[in-house]
Amino acid sequence: MKPNTWVWTELTESLKPERKAGETVPTECLIEGHTEWFPRQSWVDKGYVEMTEAKSE
């Protein structure tokens, strides 16, 4: 299973209340990389998502 370490930010929640800050970004909203999931670079640049530490599963 590829890690998904991306979460929504408070900025995202203020724009789209259904996306709660700190919640993991669904993989449907991410790009599948070779070893992990990635958001669109523009989302990172605008502060909509941030990377957290990998969680043990």
N, C-alpha and C positions, 0 to 999 in steps of 0.2 A: 504494500500500500504506500502510495506516495504521500509525503507529508504536506499538510496545508497549514501554514503558520500565519495566515493573514486574517486580520480582524477589521471590522468596521470601526471608524473613529467617531468622536462626538460631532464633528463637522457633518459626516454622512447622516447621522441620526437627526441633526437639525434640519437637513434638507429632505430626508426621507424617513419619517418616524418609524416605519416598519423595520428599518435596518438599525438594530440596537448597537450602540457603541460597545465594543468588547466581544461581540458575538463573532464567531468564525464566519468568514465569507464563504458562501456555498460554492462548491466546485463548478456549478453551472455558470458562475460568474467569472471564473478564472480560466487561464490558459494552461493546458497540460504541457509541462516540460518533460525532459528526459528523466529527471530524478525527483522533481517536485512540482507543485502548482504555483503559478504566478498570476498576479493581477495585471491589468493594463498599466503601462508605465505612466500614462496620464493620471490615473487614479492615485498613484504613489506621489507624483509631482504636485497634485492638487490637495493632498492630505486626506483623501477619502478612506484609505486603508493604511494599516501599518503592520509590520511584521512583529510577531511575538516569538518567544522561545518555543521550540518544539515540545509538544506534550507527549509523555509516555502513554502508550496505549496498551 
